[in-house]
């Protein structure tokens, strides 16, 4: 902790890290909704992917307004506003079963609207929390610090599909609205707590900021980072969203066990984040990213080849290799931006639209061919990340002649 966070920032760091757990659970529980809606409403895989499509559309559309809000009102008020939207969406989701007949298509569309509201709150939280955490210590430990905080996001990911699977696939006619009602109440309490806690508003301009840059898009690390993040989201979200479909349809695993395998995958993901945070305190982050990117490409190629149990093992290993990617790329993309950081952070969060694109493409291919073949989508995504990591490794570590950023 002494190396990661300055003493005066430890309490804010702990509080904000708790937010990572909250939205990790909210995002992960959606990964059981696809299969649930397919069963209850008789819709196809591609139709059910509107769960992720609508959710990440909220991220995309609300990212820039959220960034402007942060630039005007600061990190603290941004987190409170994000929590408020999250609570509103979760509580409204919980009312769905009282307003519509269970298992009907109108209920499905109602849930989509509430997920859009939840996403609008979460994007505000992420835009505020990610750069906020990077500033709570030394610049050299920023990537390691963000990976540590996001490890608790992984803890939320573990509980999401596990609880969702028990509610929906255990044969007890569980109600998916229950966890959203509970989280709505919990997030409301968290909002009240954040209103009473004073967080430091960090005004920090890095000396390395390029003064003559007229646009963020002219900053190559930022531009490349945005593209890499979008393709990472295409890969990661599409796999998580259709994991249960793949495990049941290709590997022959029952739905409840598949949801538990997904939770185990998120456990591997979280542990890999913690380990990655430690490794990057010993080895340059750009080298670690390149190694992990190669690992994801190999893993997804094995899944695409449909090798039975070997493909399933490769899919589980993919959770390990991808764990450090988002926070590491995010940190690289913000280097040298100084007072542009809040604006840049909001634009980077627009990259999550890749989650909607990837899941829908994978769903269409899965309906028309098989989900093994559909893994061509995440494979392409990780190939782009691998190319990005090689390029960043050259730019930052000095392995190749350094060009002007």
KEKE-3310 file (N, C-alpha, C; in steps of 0.2 Angstrom, whole numbers, plus 5000, padded with zeros to 4 digits):
npx = (5004:5010:5019:5010:5000:4999:5001:4991:4981:4975:4962:4953:4956:4953:4939:4935:4939:4930:4919:4923:4920:4906:4901:4907:4900:4887:4889:4893:4883:4874:4878:4872:4859:4857:4855:4845:4834:4833:4828:4816:4808:4808:4817:4831:4849:4855:4846:4845:4857:4855:4854:4867:4870:4861:4865:4879:4878:4872:4884:4892:4884:4883:4895:4903:4894:4896:4909:4910:4903:4911:4922:4917:4912:4919:4928:4922:4908:4905:4906:4895:4884:4884:4882:4869:4862:4864:4858:4845:4842:4843:4834:4822:4823:4820:4807:4801:4794:4783:4776:4774:4769:4777:4790:4786:4788:4787:4791:4805:4809:4807:4816:4828:4828:4830:4842:4850:4849:4856:4869:4872:4874:4885:4895:4898:4904:4915:4922:4926:4932:4943:4954:4955:4960:4973:4980:4982:4995:5012:5018:5025:5019:5006:4999:5000:4993:4980:4977:4977:4966:4956:4955:4946:4935:4935:4931:4918:4914:4915:4904:4893:4888:4888:4878:4867:4866:4862:4850:4842:4844:4843:4832:4822:4813:4818:4819:4825:4825:4827:4841:4844:4835:4840:4853:4850:4845:4857:4866:4860:4862:4876:4877:4872:4882:4894:4890:4893:4906:4922:4931:4947:4949:4958:4970:4980:4993:5003:5020:5025:5016:5011:5012:5008:4998:4983:4972:4966:4966:4977:4987:4997:4998:4986:4977:4980:4977:4964:4958:4963:4957:4944:4944:4948:4937:4927:4932:4932:4919:4911:4914:4912:4898:4892:4897:4890:4881:4890:4897:4886:4881:4891:4901:4893:4889:4878:4867:4867:4879:4888:4886:4893:4906:4909:4909:4920:4930:4930:4935:4948:4952:4952:4962:4973:4973:4978:4990:4996:4997:5007:5017:5020:5026:5038:5042:5042:5027:5022:5029:5023:5010:5012:5016:5004:4995:4999:4996:4982:4978:4983:4975:4962:4963:4964:4951:4943:4947:4940:4943:4938:4939:4951:4949:4941:4949:4958:4950:4947:4959:4961:4955:4964:4975:4969:4967:4974:4973:4964:4965:4978:4981:4972:4979:4991:4986:4982:4994:5004:4994:4989:4979:4970:4965:4952:4943:4949:4947:4933:4931:4938:4930:4920:4924:4919:4908:4912:4909:4896:4895:4904:4897:4885:4889:4895:4884:4875:4884:4884:4871:4869:4880:4890:4894:4908:4914:4910:4920:4929:4927:4931:4944:4950:4949:4958:4970:4971:4974:4986:4994:4994:5000:5013:5017:5016:5025:5037:5037:5037:5046:5058:5063:5063:5068:5063:5048:5040:5027)
npy = (4994:5006:5009:5009:5019:5036:5042:5051:5049:5037:5033:5039:5031:5018:5019:5023:5011:5002:5005:4999:4986:4986:4990:4980:4968:4972:4973:4960:4951:4953:4944:4932:4935:4934:4920:4917:4926:4920:4908:4911:4919:4915:4919:4922:4919:4930:4940:4941:4947:4960:4964:4967:4975:4987:4991:4994:5004:5014:5017:5022:5033:5042:5045:5056:5067:5064:5066:5080:5084:5080:5088:5101:5100:5091:5076:5071:5075:5070:5056:5054:5058:5048:5036:5039:5038:5025:5019:5023:5016:5003:5001:5003:4993:4982:4984:4979:4966:4968:4977:4971:4956:4941:4934:4940:4949:4963:4965:4962:4973:4983:4980:4982:4996:5000:4995:5003:5015:5011:5009:5022:5028:5020:5023:5036:5034:5026:5034:5044:5037:5029:5038:5045:5036:5034:5045:5045:5043:5039:5043:5032:5021:5020:5012:5000:5003:5005:4993:4986:4991:4988:4975:4972:4975:4963:4955:4958:4953:4939:4936:4940:4931:4919:4921:4925:4914:4904:4909:4909:4897:4886:4879:4884:4893:4907:4924:4937:4950:4952:4953:4965:4974:4973:4978:4991:4997:4996:5003:5016:5018:5019:5031:5040:5039:5044:5057:5062:5060:5068:5069:5071:5084:5082:5092:5091:5093:5086:5087:5082:5085:5089:5104:5109:5102:5101:5093:5079:5068:5069:5064:5051:5040:5041:5040:5027:5020:5021:5014:5001:4998:4998:4987:4977:4977:4972:4959:4954:4957:4950:4937:4935:4937:4927:4916:4906:4901:4895:4886:4877:4874:4869:4863:4855:4857:4859:4873:4879:4874:4879:4893:4894:4890:4901:4911:4905:4908:4922:4923:4918:4929:4940:4936:4935:4949:4954:4948:4952:4966:4966:4960:4970:4979:4975:4972:4981:4988:4988:4977:4967:4968:4965:4951:4945:4949:4941:4928:4928:4928:4916:4907:4910:4906:4892:4889:4893:4882:4872:4860:4852:4847:4854:4866:4872:4873:4882:4893:4896:4900:4911:4921:4923:4929:4941:4949:4960:4970:4980:4991:4994:4998:5009:5017:5019:5027:5039:5045:5060:5069:5078:5092:5088:5076:5072:5074:5066:5054:5052:5050:5039:5029:5028:5018:5007:5004:4994:4982:4980:4979:4968:4957:4957:4954:4941:4934:4934:4926:4915:4910:4907:4899:4891:4893:4890:4894:4907:4913:4919:4932:4938:4933:4941:4954:4952:4951:4964:4970:4964:4969:4983:4982:4978:4989:5000:4995:4997:5011:5016:5008:5009:5000:5001:5014:5030:5038:5054:5058)
npz = (5000:5004:4993:4983:4985:4991:5007:5012:5004:5006:5012:5003:4992:4996:4997:4984:4978:4982:4974:4962:4964:4965:4952:4945:4949:4944:4930:4927:4931:4921:4911:4913:4909:4895:4892:4900:4895:4882:4885:4893:4885:4872:4862:4850:4850:4844:4846:4860:4863:4863:4876:4880:4870:4871:4884:4883:4873:4881:4888:4877:4872:4884:4888:4884:4888:4902:4904:4902:4913:4923:4921:4924:4937:4944:4952:4963:4964:4952:4955:4964:4957:4947:4955:4959:4947:4944:4955:4953:4941:4944:4955:4947:4938:4946:4948:4937:4936:4943:4935:4922:4914:4918:4908:4896:4880:4881:4894:4892:4884:4893:4903:4895:4894:4907:4910:4901:4908:4920:4914:4910:4923:4927:4918:4921:4934:4931:4922:4931:4942:4937:4931:4943:4952:4947:4950:4963:4969:4965:4948:4942:4947:4943:4933:4940:4952:4947:4941:4953:4960:4951:4952:4962:4955:4948:4958:4960:4948:4950:4959:4952:4940:4947:4957:4949:4941:4951:4954:4942:4935:4943:4944:4952:4949:4950:4953:4943:4946:4960:4964:4958:4965:4978:4976:4971:4983:4991:4983:4984:4998:4997:4989:4998:5008:5001:4999:5011:5013:5011:4997:4990:4977:4963:4956:4943:4933:4921:4919:4907:4897:4880:4873:4861:4855:4847:4847:4855:4847:4840:4848:4849:4857:4864:4854:4848:4859:4862:4850:4853:4865:4861:4853:4862:4871:4862:4861:4874:4880:4872:4873:4887:4887:4880:4885:4893:4883:4874:4883:4886:4873:4865:4873:4880:4894:4908:4911:4924:4929:4920:4922:4934:4930:4923:4933:4940:4930:4931:4943:4941:4933:4942:4951:4943:4940:4952:4953:4941:4944:4954:4947:4937:4945:4945:4932:4916:4912:4899:4893:4899:4895:4881:4882:4888:4878:4867:4873:4874:4860:4856:4864:4860:4847:4849:4854:4843:4835:4839:4849:4858:4875:4877:4870:4879:4891:4886:4884:4897:4902:4895:4902:4912:4904:4899:4909:4914:4904:4901:4911:4910:4896:4897:4906:4899:4888:4894:4897:4898:4895:4905:4910:4901:4905:4911:4900:4891:4897:4897:4883:4881:4887:4879:4870:4875:4867:4859:4865:4863:4849:4847:4854:4847:4834:4836:4841:4829:4820:4828:4828:4814:4811:4821:4839:4841:4829:4829:4838:4830:4831:4844:4843:4832:4839:4849:4842:4837:4849:4852:4842:4845:4857:4854:4847:4856:4865:4858:4857:4870:4878:4871:4863:4849:4837:4844:4840:4837:4848)
capx = (5000:5014:5021:5005:4996:5002:4997:4985:4976:4973:4955:4949:4958:4949:4932:4934:4940:4924:4915:4925:4917:4899:4900:4909:4894:4882:4890:4894:4876:4871:4881:4867:4853:4856:4852:4838:4829:4832:4823:4809:4804:4809:4821:4837:4855:4857:4841:4846:4863:4852:4855:4874:4869:4858:4869:4885:4875:4872:4891:4894:4880:4883:4902:4905:4891:4899:4916:4909:4900:4917:4926:4914:4910:4925:4927:4917:4901:4904:4904:4889:4879:4885:4879:4862:4859:4865:4853:4838:4841:4843:4827:4817:4823:4817:4799:4798:4790:4776:4772:4773:4769:4784:4792:4783:4793:4787:4796:4811:4811:4807:4823:4833:4828:4833:4849:4853:4850:4861:4875:4873:4877:4891:4900:4900:4908:4921:4926:4928:4936:4949:4959:4956:4965:4980:4983:4983:5002:5017:5016:5027:5015:4999:4996:5000:4988:4974:4976:4975:4959:4951:4955:4940:4930:4935:4928:4911:4912:4914:4898:4888:4886:4886:4871:4862:4865:4858:4843:4839:4846:4843:4825:4817:4809:4820:4817:4831:4824:4829:4848:4844:4832:4845:4859:4847:4845:4864:4869:4857:4866:4883:4877:4872:4889:4898:4888:4895:4913:4925:4936:4951:4949:4965:4971:4987:4995:5010:5025:5026:5010:5013:5008:5006:4993:4977:4967:4968:4967:4984:4992:4997:4997:4979:4973:4981:4974:4956:4957:4965:4952:4938:4944:4948:4930:4924:4933:4931:4912:4907:4915:4908:4890:4890:4900:4885:4879:4896:4898:4881:4879:4897:4904:4888:4888:4872:4867:4869:4887:4891:4887:4898:4912:4910:4912:4927:4934:4931:4940:4955:4953:4953:4968:4978:4974:4982:4997:4998:4999:5013:5022:5021:5030:5045:5044:5039:5020:5022:5031:5018:5004:5013:5015:4997:4991:5000:4992:4975:4978:4984:4970:4956:4964:4962:4944:4940:4948:4935:4947:4935:4941:4957:4947:4938:4954:4961:4945:4948:4966:4960:4953:4971:4979:4966:4965:4978:4973:4960:4968:4985:4980:4969:4984:4995:4982:4981:5000:5005:4988:4988:4973:4965:4964:4945:4940:4951:4944:4927:4931:4941:4925:4916:4927:4915:4903:4914:4906:4889:4897:4907:4892:4880:4892:4896:4877:4873:4888:4882:4864:4870:4885:4891:4898:4915:4916:4909:4925:4933:4926:4936:4951:4952:4950:4965:4975:4972:4977:4993:4998:4995:5005:5020:5019:5018:5032:5042:5037:5038:5052:5064:5066:5064:5068:5057:5045:5037:5020)
capy = (5000:5012:5010:5011:5025:5041:5041:5056:5047:5030:5033:5040:5025:5012:5021:5022:5004:4999:5006:4995:4980:4987:4990:4973:4964:4974:4971:4952:4948:4953:4938:4926:4937:4932:4914:4918:4928:4916:4902:4913:4923:4912:4923:4919:4922:4937:4945:4942:4951:4967:4966:4970:4981:4993:4993:4998:5010:5019:5019:5026:5040:5046:5046:5063:5071:5063:5070:5087:5085:5080:5094:5107:5099:5087:5069:5069:5076:5065:5049:5054:5058:5041:5032:5041:5035:5018:5017:5024:5011:4996:5000:5003:4986:4978:4985:4976:4960:4971:4981:4967:4949:4938:4931:4943:4953:4970:4965:4962:4980:4987:4979:4986:5003:5001:4994:5009:5020:5009:5010:5029:5029:5016:5026:5041:5031:5023:5040:5047:5033:5027:5043:5047:5031:5034:5051:5044:5040:5041:5041:5026:5015:5022:5006:4995:5005:5005:4986:4983:4994:4985:4968:4972:4974:4956:4951:4958:4949:4932:4935:4941:4926:4914:4922:4925:4907:4901:4912:4907:4890:4880:4875:4886:4899:4912:4931:4941:4957:4952:4956:4972:4978:4974:4983:4998:4999:4996:5009:5022:5020:5021:5037:5045:5039:5048:5064:5064:5060:5073:5067:5077:5085:5082:5096:5089:5094:5082:5091:5080:5087:5092:5110:5111:5097:5104:5088:5073:5063:5069:5061:5044:5035:5041:5037:5020:5017:5021:5009:4995:4997:4996:4980:4973:4977:4968:4952:4952:4957:4945:4930:4934:4937:4921:4910:4900:4898:4891:4880:4872:4871:4866:4859:4850:4858:4862:4880:4881:4873:4884:4900:4893:4890:4908:4914:4903:4912:4929:4922:4918:4935:4944:4934:4938:4956:4955:4945:4957:4972:4965:4959:4976:4983:4972:4972:4986:4986:4987:4971:4962:4968:4961:4944:4943:4949:4935:4923:4929:4926:4909:4904:4910:4902:4885:4889:4893:4876:4867:4855:4849:4850:4858:4872:4874:4875:4888:4898:4898:4903:4918:4925:4925:4933:4947:4952:4967:4973:4987:4996:4995:5002:5015:5021:5022:5031:5045:5048:5066:5073:5083:5094:5085:5069:5071:5074:5060:5048:5051:5048:5032:5025:5027:5012:5001:5002:4988:4977:4979:4977:4961:4953:4956:4950:4934:4931:4933:4921:4909:4908:4905:4893:4888:4897:4889:4898:4914:4915:4923:4939:4939:4932:4947:4959:4952:4952:4971:4972:4962:4974:4989:4981:4978:4996:5003:4992:5000:5018:5017:5005:5011:4995:5004:5022:5033:5043:5060:5056)
capz = (5000:5004:4987:4978:4987:4996:5014:5013:4999:5007:5013:4996:4988:4998:4996:4977:4976:4983:4968:4957:4966:4964:4945:4943:4950:4940:4923:4927:4931:4914:4907:4913:4907:4888:4891:4903:4891:4877:4888:4895:4880:4866:4857:4847:4853:4842:4849:4867:4863:4864:4883:4880:4865:4875:4890:4881:4870:4886:4889:4872:4872:4890:4890:4883:4893:4908:4904:4903:4919:4927:4920:4927:4944:4948:4953:4969:4962:4947:4957:4967:4951:4944:4959:4959:4941:4945:4960:4950:4936:4948:4958:4942:4935:4951:4948:4931:4937:4946:4930:4916:4915:4918:4902:4890:4876:4884:4900:4890:4882:4899:4906:4891:4896:4914:4909:4898:4914:4924:4911:4911:4929:4928:4914:4925:4939:4928:4920:4937:4946:4933:4932:4950:4955:4944:4953:4970:4970:4960:4941:4940:4950:4941:4930:4945:4956:4944:4941:4960:4961:4947:4955:4966:4950:4947:4964:4959:4942:4952:4962:4947:4937:4952:4960:4944:4939:4956:4954:4936:4932:4948:4944:4958:4947:4953:4950:4942:4949:4967:4966:4956:4970:4983:4974:4971:4990:4993:4980:4987:5004:4995:4987:5004:5011:4997:5000:5017:5013:5007:4993:4987:4970:4961:4950:4942:4926:4921:4915:4900:4892:4874:4873:4854:4853:4846:4847:4858:4842:4837:4853:4846:4863:4865:4848:4848:4865:4860:4846:4856:4870:4858:4851:4868:4873:4857:4862:4881:4882:4868:4876:4893:4886:4877:4888:4895:4877:4872:4887:4885:4866:4862:4877:4883:4901:4909:4912:4931:4930:4915:4925:4939:4927:4921:4940:4941:4925:4934:4949:4938:4930:4948:4954:4938:4941:4958:4951:4936:4948:4957:4941:4934:4949:4944:4925:4913:4910:4891:4891:4902:4891:4875:4883:4889:4872:4863:4876:4872:4853:4856:4868:4856:4841:4851:4855:4836:4831:4842:4851:4864:4882:4876:4869:4886:4895:4883:4885:4904:4902:4892:4908:4915:4900:4897:4915:4915:4898:4901:4915:4907:4890:4899:4909:4893:4884:4897:4898:4894:4894:4910:4911:4897:4907:4912:4894:4887:4900:4894:4876:4881:4889:4873:4867:4877:4862:4856:4869:4860:4842:4847:4856:4842:4828:4838:4841:4822:4818:4832:4825:4807:4810:4828:4843:4840:4823:4831:4841:4826:4833:4849:4840:4829:4844:4853:4837:4836:4855:4851:4837:4849:4863:4851:4845:4863:4868:4854:4858:4877:4881:4868:4859:4842:4837:4846:4836:4841:4850)
cpx = (5004:5017:5016:5001:4999:4997:4991:4980:4973:4966:4951:4950:4954:4941:4930:4935:4934:4919:4916:4921:4909:4898:4902:4903:4888:4883:4890:4887:4872:4873:4876:4860:4852:4852:4846:4833:4828:4827:4816:4805:4805:4812:4828:4843:4856:4852:4842:4852:4861:4853:4862:4874:4867:4862:4875:4884:4875:4879:4893:4891:4881:4890:4904:4901:4894:4905:4915:4907:4906:4921:4924:4913:4915:4923:4922:4910:4900:4902:4897:4883:4879:4881:4872:4859:4859:4859:4846:4837:4840:4836:4822:4817:4819:4809:4796:4793:4783:4772:4771:4772:4775:4785:4789:4789:4792:4791:4803:4813:4811:4814:4828:4834:4831:4840:4853:4854:4856:4868:4877:4877:4884:4897:4903:4905:4915:4925:4929:4934:4943:4955:4960:4961:4972:4983:4984:4990:5007:5016:5019:5023:5008:4996:4995:4994:4981:4972:4974:4968:4954:4951:4948:4934:4929:4931:4920:4909:4911:4907:4892:4885:4884:4879:4866:4861:4861:4851:4839:4839:4845:4836:4820:4813:4811:4819:4824:4831:4827:4836:4848:4841:4837:4851:4856:4847:4853:4867:4866:4860:4873:4883:4876:4879:4894:4897:4891:4903:4916:4931:4940:4950:4956:4966:4979:4988:5002:5014:5027:5021:5013:5009:5005:5001:4986:4971:4970:4969:4974:4989:4991:4995:4989:4975:4974:4977:4967:4955:4958:4960:4946:4938:4945:4941:4926:4925:4931:4923:4909:4908:4911:4900:4888:4893:4896:4883:4884:4897:4892:4880:4885:4900:4900:4888:4882:4872:4869:4877:4891:4892:4892:4905:4914:4912:4919:4932:4935:4936:4947:4957:4955:4960:4974:4979:4979:4989:5000:5001:5006:5019:5025:5025:5037:5047:5040:5032:5019:5024:5026:5012:5006:5013:5008:4993:4992:4997:4985:4974:4978:4978:4963:4957:4962:4955:4941:4941:4944:4938:4944:4937:4947:4955:4944:4943:4957:4956:4946:4954:4966:4958:4959:4974:4976:4965:4968:4977:4970:4963:4975:4985:4977:4974:4989:4992:4982:4988:5001:5000:4986:4981:4967:4962:4956:4942:4942:4948:4937:4927:4934:4935:4920:4918:4923:4909:4905:4911:4899:4890:4899:4901:4887:4883:4893:4889:4875:4877:4886:4876:4865:4875:4885:4895:4905:4917:4915:4915:4930:4933:4931:4943:4954:4953:4956:4971:4977:4976:4985:4997:4999:5000:5012:5022:5020:5024:5038:5043:5039:5045:5058:5067:5067:5065:5062:5054:5041:5029:5015)
cpy = (5006:5014:5012:5018:5030:5041:5045:5054:5040:5029:5034:5034:5019:5013:5020:5015:5000:5000:5001:4988:4981:4987:4983:4968:4966:4972:4963:4949:4948:4947:4932:4928:4935:4925:4913:4920:4924:4910:4905:4916:4920:4916:4920:4922:4929:4942:4946:4946:4958:4969:4970:4976:4987:4995:4997:5004:5016:5022:5024:5033:5044:5047:5053:5068:5070:5066:5077:5089:5085:5086:5100:5106:5095:5080:5067:5069:5071:5058:5049:5054:5051:5036:5033:5038:5028:5015:5017:5018:5004:4995:5000:4996:4981:4979:4981:4970:4962:4974:4977:4960:4946:4934:4934:4947:4960:4971:4966:4969:4984:4986:4982:4993:5005:5000:4999:5014:5018:5010:5017:5031:5026:5020:5032:5039:5029:5029:5044:5043:5031:5032:5045:5043:5032:5040:5051:5041:5042:5039:5034:5020:5016:5015:5001:4996:5004:4997:4983:4985:4990:4977:4967:4972:4967:4952:4952:4954:4942:4931:4936:4935:4920:4915:4922:4918:4903:4903:4909:4900:4884:4877:4878:4892:4906:4919:4935:4948:4958:4955:4963:4977:4979:4978:4990:5001:5000:5002:5016:5023:5022:5029:5042:5045:5044:5055:5066:5064:5065:5070:5072:5078:5087:5087:5095:5090:5091:5087:5089:5081:5091:5098:5112:5106:5100:5099:5082:5067:5063:5066:5054:5039:5035:5038:5029:5016:5016:5015:5002:4993:4995:4989:4975:4972:4972:4961:4950:4952:4951:4938:4930:4933:4931:4915:4904:4897:4893:4885:4875:4869:4868:4861:4854:4851:4861:4869:4882:4880:4878:4891:4900:4893:4897:4912:4912:4907:4919:4928:4922:4925:4940:4942:4936:4945:4958:4954:4950:4964:4972:4964:4966:4981:4981:4973:4978:4984:4985:4980:4965:4962:4964:4954:4942:4944:4943:4929:4923:4926:4919:4905:4904:4907:4895:4884:4888:4886:4870:4860:4851:4852:4855:4865:4876:4877:4881:4894:4901:4902:4910:4923:4928:4930:4940:4952:4959:4972:4980:4992:4998:4999:5008:5020:5024:5027:5038:5048:5055:5070:5078:5085:5091:5078:5067:5070:5067:5054:5046:5048:5041:5027:5024:5021:5006:4999:4995:4982:4975:4976:4970:4956:4951:4952:4943:4931:4929:4927:4914:4906:4905:4899:4889:4893:4896:4894:4905:4917:4919:4930:4941:4938:4939:4953:4958:4952:4959:4973:4970:4967:4980:4988:4981:4985:5000:5001:4995:5008:5020:5014:5006:5006:4996:5011:5025:5038:5049:5058:5062)
cpz = (5000:4997:4982:4979:4992:5002:5014:5008:5000:5008:5007:4992:4989:4996:4988:4974:4977:4977:4963:4958:4964:4957:4942:4943:4945:4933:4922:4927:4925:4910:4908:4910:4899:4888:4895:4899:4885:4879:4889:4890:4873:4860:4855:4851:4851:4845:4856:4868:4864:4871:4883:4875:4868:4880:4888:4876:4875:4888:4884:4872:4878:4891:4889:4887:4900:4909:4905:4910:4924:4927:4923:4934:4948:4949:4958:4967:4956:4949:4961:4962:4948:4948:4960:4953:4942:4950:4957:4945:4939:4951:4953:4939:4940:4951:4942:4932:4940:4940:4924:4918:4914:4911:4895:4887:4879:4890:4898:4888:4888:4903:4902:4893:4902:4914:4906:4904:4919:4921:4911:4917:4930:4924:4917:4930:4936:4925:4925:4941:4943:4934:4939:4953:4953:4947:4960:4973:4965:4953:4939:4942:4947:4938:4935:4950:4953:4943:4948:4962:4957:4948:4959:4961:4948:4952:4963:4953:4944:4955:4957:4944:4942:4955:4955:4942:4944:4956:4948:4934:4937:4949:4949:4956:4950:4950:4949:4945:4956:4968:4963:4962:4976:4982:4973:4978:4992:4990:4982:4994:5002:4993:4993:5008:5007:4997:5006:5018:5009:5003:4990:4980:4968:4955:4948:4935:4925:4917:4908:4895:4886:4873:4866:4851:4853:4847:4851:4853:4839:4842:4851:4851:4864:4860:4847:4854:4865:4856:4849:4862:4867:4856:4857:4871:4868:4859:4869:4882:4878:4871:4883:4892:4884:4879:4890:4889:4874:4876:4886:4878:4863:4866:4881:4891:4902:4911:4919:4932:4926:4918:4931:4936:4925:4928:4941:4936:4928:4940:4946:4936:4936:4950:4949:4938:4946:4956:4946:4939:4951:4952:4938:4938:4949:4937:4922:4911:4903:4889:4894:4898:4884:4876:4884:4882:4867:4866:4874:4865:4852:4859:4863:4849:4843:4851:4848:4833:4834:4844:4857:4871:4881:4874:4875:4890:4892:4884:4893:4905:4899:4897:4911:4911:4899:4903:4916:4909:4898:4905:4913:4901:4892:4902:4903:4889:4887:4898:4894:4893:4899:4911:4906:4899:4908:4905:4890:4890:4898:4887:4876:4883:4884:4869:4869:4872:4858:4859:4865:4853:4842:4849:4850:4836:4830:4839:4834:4819:4821:4830:4819:4807:4817:4832:4843:4834:4825:4835:4837:4828:4838:4847:4836:4834:4847:4848:4837:4843:4855:4847:4841:4854:4860:4849:4851:4866:4865:4856:4865:4880:4877:4864:4852:4843:4839:4842:4840:4842:4848)
residu = (UNK:UNK:UNK:UNK:UNK:UNK:UNK:UNK:UNK:UNK:UNK:UNK:UNK:UNK:UNK:UNK:UNK:UNK:UNK:UNK:UNK:UNK:UNK:UNK:UNK:UNK:UNK:UNK:UNK:UNK:UNK:UNK:UNK:UNK:UNK:UNK:UNK:UNK:UNK:UNK:UNK:UNK:UNK:UNK:UNK:UNK:UNK:UNK:UNK:UNK:UNK:UNK:UNK:UNK:UNK:UNK:UNK:UNK:UNK:UNK:UNK:UNK:UNK:UNK:UNK:UNK:UNK:UNK:UNK:UNK:UNK:UNK:UNK:UNK:UNK:UNK:UNK:UNK:UNK:UNK:UNK:UNK:UNK:UNK:UNK:UNK:UNK:UNK:UNK:UNK:UNK:UNK:UNK:UNK:UNK:UNK:UNK:UNK:UNK:UNK:UNK:UNK:UNK:UNK:UNK:UNK:UNK:UNK:UNK:UNK:UNK:UNK:UNK:UNK:UNK:UNK:UNK:UNK:UNK:UNK:UNK:UNK:UNK:UNK:UNK:UNK:UNK:UNK:UNK:UNK:UNK:UNK:UNK:UNK:UNK:UNK:UNK:UNK:UNK:UNK:UNK:UNK:UNK:UNK:UNK:UNK:UNK:UNK:UNK:UNK:UNK:UNK:UNK:UNK:UNK:UNK:UNK:UNK:UNK:UNK:UNK:UNK:UNK:UNK:UNK:UNK:UNK:UNK:UNK:UNK:UNK:UNK:UNK:UNK:UNK:UNK:UNK:UNK:UNK:UNK:UNK:UNK:UNK:UNK:UNK:UNK:UNK:UNK:UNK:UNK:UNK:UNK:UNK:UNK:UNK:UNK:UNK:UNK:UNK:UNK:UNK:UNK:UNK:UNK:UNK:UNK:UNK:UNK:UNK:UNK:UNK:UNK:UNK:UNK:UNK:UNK:UNK:UNK:UNK:UNK:UNK:UNK:UNK:UNK:UNK:UNK:UNK:UNK:UNK:UNK:UNK:UNK:UNK:UNK:UNK:UNK:UNK:UNK:UNK:UNK:UNK:UNK:UNK:UNK:UNK:UNK:UNK:UNK:UNK:UNK:UNK:UNK:UNK:UNK:UNK:UNK:UNK:UNK:UNK:UNK:UNK:UNK:UNK:UNK:UNK:UNK:UNK:UNK:UNK:UNK:UNK:UNK:UNK:UNK:UNK:UNK:UNK:UNK:UNK:UNK:UNK:UNK:UNK:UNK:UNK:UNK:UNK:UNK:UNK:UNK:UNK:UNK:UNK:UNK:UNK:UNK:UNK:UNK:UNK:UNK:UNK:UNK:UNK:UNK:UNK:UNK:UNK:UNK:UNK:UNK:UNK:UNK:UNK:UNK:UNK:UNK:UNK:UNK:UNK:UNK:UNK:UNK:UNK:UNK:UNK:UNK:UNK:UNK:UNK:UNK:UNK:UNK:UNK:UNK:UNK:UNK:UNK:UNK:UNK:UNK:UNK:UNK:UNK:UNK:UNK:UNK:UNK:UNK:UNK:UNK:UNK:UNK:UNK:UNK:UNK:UNK:UNK:UNK:UNK:UNK:UNK:UNK:UNK:UNK:UNK:UNK:UNK:UNK:UNK:UNK:UNK:UNK:UNK:UNK:UNK:UNK:UNK:UNK:UNK:UNK:UNK:UNK:UNK:UNK:UNK:UNK:UNK:UNK:UNK:UNK:UNK:UNK:UNK:UNK:UNK:UNK:UNK:UNK:UNK:UNK:UNK:UNK:UNK:UNK:UNK)
# end
